[in-house]
Amino acid sequence: MTVEIRYVGPGDEGLFDRVAPEVFDHPVERRHLAHYLATPGHHLMVAIADGEIVGQVAAIVHRHPDGRPTELYIDEVAVTPGRQRQGIARRLLDAVLALGKEMGCEESWVGTEPDNEPAKGLYLRRGARPENFLMYVSKL
């Protein structure tokens, strides 16, 4: 079965009518999707098999006002459980990193849970090295 990796933008919302389980944390809402796709600096790639989205990677270009390198922040990489371990996440990650490089990003970064061994392996195989940091979340 062929899996297409596709960059999506405004006008591609119809692709999201068929999304496999657990590709996103919550159901995709059309108005939020349209806003995301129209926001400069936000990038979304999907993996499509038989007309269904089976994986996705979301990323944001982060530019600094003080001259630090432009970064590609990889917000999420996900593949439906039934399609994991088939190289889809690797292909999505490779595609979004190539896009980041084309856009002038010099670095990328991504976070994952400490016990997410498949994700840690994926990032290590790409040459990424872990850094220790704490994340704080506040309600606004």
C-alpha positions, 0 to 999 in steps of 0.5 A, spaced: 500 500 500 502 506 497 503 512 503 503 519 500 507 524 504 503 531 502 504 538 505 497 541 506 495 548 506 489 553 505 484 549 501 486 542 503 481 542 509 477 536 505 483 531 506 481 531 513 474 528 512 478 521 513 483 521 519 485 515 522 484 514 529 490 517 534 493 521 528 491 527 532 490 528 540 483 531 538 478 531 533 480 536 527 475 542 527 474 545 520 475 552 523 481 551 527 484 547 521 483 553 516 486 558 521 492 553 522 493 552 515 492 560 513 497 562 519 504 564 516 510 560 519 505 554 521 506 548 517 503 541 516 504 535 513 500 528 512 501 521 510 495 519 506 493 511 505 487 510 501 484 517 501 485 517 509 490 521 513 494 516 517 500 520 520 502 527 521 507 532 523 506 539 525 511 544 525 512 552 526 518 556 524 521 560 530 525 566 528 529 570 534 529 577 534 536 577 537 540 573 531 540 566 534 539 561 529 532 560 526 529 554 528 524 549 526 519 547 532 516 540 531 510 540 535 508 533 534 509 527 530 503 522 530 502 515 526 495 511 527 497 505 531 495 500 525 500 503 521 506 504 526 513 501 525 512 502 517 517 508 516 511 513 516 514 517 522 521 517 519 518 519 512 514 525 515 520 527 519 525 527 513 520 531 509 519 537 514 526 537 516 527 538 509 522 544 508 525 547 514 532 547 511 529 550 505 526 556 509 532 557 512 532 554 519 538 552 522 536 548 527 530 543 529 527 541 536 522 537 538 520 534 545 517 527 547 515 524 554 521 520 557 517 513 556 516 514 549 521 509 546 519 509 539 519 517 538 526 517 542 529 512 537 526 516 531 530 522 533 536 519 535 537 515 528 536 522 525 542 525 529 538 529 534 541 529 541 537 529 548 537 535 552 534 536 559 529 541 560 523 543 564 517 545 561 512 549 565 504 550 563 500 555 565 492 556 564 491 563 560 
